[in-house]
Amino acid sequence: MKTPIKFLALILTLILVMPFAVTAGVTDDTASHEQLARQYEEKALAQDALILEHTQMKLDYAEKLSPSPKGTNQAAIKEMEKHCNSIIQEAQALKAEFLDFAKWHKMRAAEMQGK
């Protein structure tokens, strides 16, 4: 089960990052770096939405399948928690990378302005 989640995270990352990788080398001016920084910040916000969605999903699922007296729902709840936690962890890492990219582009734009 880990492999499909990691594969999905990799595909999602490539889809989100590839447009920036193509445009990053086209121009090297202040406006381009500022624009890229804004785009990466927007991508970081999108990760916040994904994190929130799966945090809520995990809570809702556990509430929906409240433990039965025999504990039969515990395995399903644990599996959903594992699923959501994996996605949350990957989204947090991706968000940190996007924010690092934005920081670098801001720094580069400031360097080009002589700040």
JOPE-V501196 format. One record per residue. N is the residue number from 1. OMEGA is omega as a letter, one per 20 degrees, with the letter a starting at -180 (999 if undefined). Layout:
# JOPE-V501196
N OMEGA
N OMEGA
This chain:
# JOPE-V501196
1 r
2 a
3 r
4 r
5 r
6 r
7 r
8 r
9 r
10 r
11 r
12 r
13 r
14 r
15 a
16 a
17 a
18 r
19 r
20 r
21 a
22 a
23 a
24 a
25 a
26 r
27 r
28 r
29 a
30 a
31 r
32 r
33 r
34 r
35 r
36 r
37 r
38 r
39 r
40 r
41 r
42 r
43 r
44 r
45 r
46 r
47 r
48 r
49 r
50 r
51 a
52 a
53 a
54 r
55 r
56 r
57 a
58 r
59 a
60 a
61 r
62 r
63 a
64 a
65 a
66 a
67 r
68 r
69 a
70 r
71 a
72 a
73 a
74 a
75 r
76 r
77 r
78 r
79 r
80 r
81 r
82 r
83 a
84 a
85 r
86 r
87 r
88 a
89 r
90 r
91 r
92 r
93 r
94 r
95 r
96 r
97 r
98 r
99 r
100 r
101 r
102 r
103 a
104 a
105 r
106 r
107 a
108 r
109 r
110 r
111 a
112 r
113 r
114 r
115 999
